[in-house]
Amino acid sequence: MSAPRIEIDLDLVERNTRVLVDRLAARDIRVLGVTKAVLGSPRVAAAMLAGGAIGLGDARVENLARLDGSVPRTLIRSPMISQVGQVVRTATASLNTEPAVIATLDDAATHAGIRHDVILMVELGDLREGIAVDDVPAAVRVVLASRSLRLRGLGTNLACQNGVVPDDANMDVLHRLVDRTEAHHGITLDVVSGGNSAALEWALTTARLGRTDELRLGESILLGTEPLRRTPIAGLSTNAFALVGEIIEVADKPARPWGTQALATYGEPPAHSARGTRRQAIVALGRQDVDIVGLLPPDGMSVLGMSSDHLVLDLGDHPMTVGDELRFGLGYGALVRAMTSPFVTRVERQVLATPDTLGPVAGSARR
Ligand SMILES: *Cc1c(COP(=O)(O)O)cnc(C)c1O
């Protein structure tokens, strides 16, 4: 199999899901597995479901269309008006913020003879999607008065745009809105979708869980990290994904460039503090394949720079030669870039482990 390729360990995805599902079940919170970073891969989605996710979510209709039609599928970005027909045929539910979209969605669902579930997203301070708290009652009335939409619940999304941290104060605003909506209309909301992977820490530790009963998890399941501080989550594997690249040049080169320096292709050239020579390799990977931010080289090696098609590494004292392959770990941005690059192939592996052979969950031993 040629490089560059992204290798996906489906067993580790399943195991990460299981750990999170079990921890959250102790707090009566369900998990929706979010597949957008893997472009709706049906096998990754199946691993999430095998790990206990109750449904799947993706930001794009094209990705949702790849998924198993028998499980709940939520469009987690407000639908494009130009796509409402596809949305009601492909997704069982969608997150919504715009009365105009909701009206068109209702028309499309009515036209198709389909019931479509709506979760209204509430703005709690991160300033990406969400209806202002004062405008939620009107949006609720629009959904309740619709012909083919069902108000499934309320939700929120924090951290993605401005890094706003979910806490008791902002989440309480959502929970009070849920209570008021139910009391005012005499209804029960089935879903209070409390957030993404950034809400995990709050959900697992708060003494005031309130009404939140569902989280939409992508990064934490796939990479075993939490987005607020980009730290590994205890008990999860961080190596379900690896990017493999091939070395095309190895040479001992001076540690410092010579000649007059101006800008490099991608801006300021890197600072050089080392002296003497170092063993440098070029890997056939570039910014067209992966983001330099979040690209984690093997232990003992470091990234010196990356242009469109060349990744320059300090090999340390590793005895690598031309033609050798190297495995890189990936942060979220690097994963998304690699998954969407036309140059990177994908290999999804399942070791077909039975629960008995899985061993203890702690650590990331099976590799
Ligand atoms: C991407 C996204 C998620 C999943 O976020 P992670 O940080 O990957 O868990 C959840 N909800 C919405 C609305 C999203 O856009």
The ligand as an ORCA input file, in Angstrom:
! r2SCAN-3c Opt
* xyz 0 1
  C     -18.193     19.200     14.975
  C     -19.372     19.319     15.858
  C     -19.537     18.445     16.945
  C     -18.475     17.436     17.331
  O     -17.382     18.141     17.862
  P     -16.124     17.383     18.505
  O     -15.361     18.461     19.173
  O     -15.407     16.751     17.378
  O     -16.667     16.396     19.467
  C     -20.684     18.542     17.698
  N     -21.629     19.446     17.407
  C     -21.531     20.316     16.381
  C     -22.625     21.276     16.122
  C     -20.392     20.278     15.583
  O     -20.281     21.146     14.563
*
